[in-house]
Amino acid sequence: ELERKTQVSGRLVSLGEMAAGLAHEINNPLTPILGFADLLLGKDLPKNIRADLLIIRDSARRTADVTRRLLIFARQSKPMRALCNINEVVETVLQLRVYALKTNSIKVITELAPKLPQTMADSGQLQQVVLNLIMNAEYEMSQAHRGGNLLVKTEKMGNIIRVSVKDDGPGISKENREKLFQPFFTTKKVGEGTGLGLSVCHGIVTEHNGRIYAESGLGQGTTFTVELPIVGQQKEEEAKPLDSNTPEVEK
Ligand code: ADP
């Protein structure tokens, strides 16, 4: 059962990433197709050419509708907010990965703040974020030394909930740290990584008015931190984004 859950979670992450990647790749060339078709339709054209152009524009519109659906599937659309418990989000993800972590000889330590307040968030999206961070850590540690230690922590810091995922893997060079959240940046072999995971995480966390950053140095492991503002049920509209200057700490 655990093995099945692990496989499903892996597949969901990569399917979501692939869908989001495809949708963006298709949307880019689609914008000028739609724009120029509309522009031309505004001109005085022979009847038969206008009819052909209408077919081009309608097909492009249909394609845009498909990519919109793909983005919704990949959950890169507006989050569905409800009061949620971030500790539960973390525990759910760890449950999904228990088997994989064990088979990869990774020891997991959790330090979950006992009285973490609930916050308005999309728990499904946040699960996707934590899952991605844990799977990345898992991958890097097992590639580097076939196992390792993973620390997953939640804390309340003033009006912020902080979730951190710390590994003792190979770490990330300064050069790569700057590219981590760019779409399609990956150091994994062809077929193993899409380079979309962290960019999707960044999108989700930003949608929640939070921030995500990495602290790492080559040979010193990596800590990914997600900070989310604590938002009450009524206060959702008033929530201000956290300062977007993400601290980039070098060890
Ligand atoms: P992918 O996993 O498909 O490569 P991501 O956006 O999730 O895409 O990650 C991008 C890159 O960031 C990875 O290829 C890897 O180089 C680096 N990375 C992410 N997490 C870690 C980590 N915990 N330790 C070392 N490198 C990492």
Residues whose N, C-alpha, C, O or C-beta is under 5 A from the ligand:
A	BS01	ADP	N136 A137 E140 G169 G171 I172 L180 F185 T186 T187 K188 E192 G193 T194 G195 L196 G197 L198 S199 T222
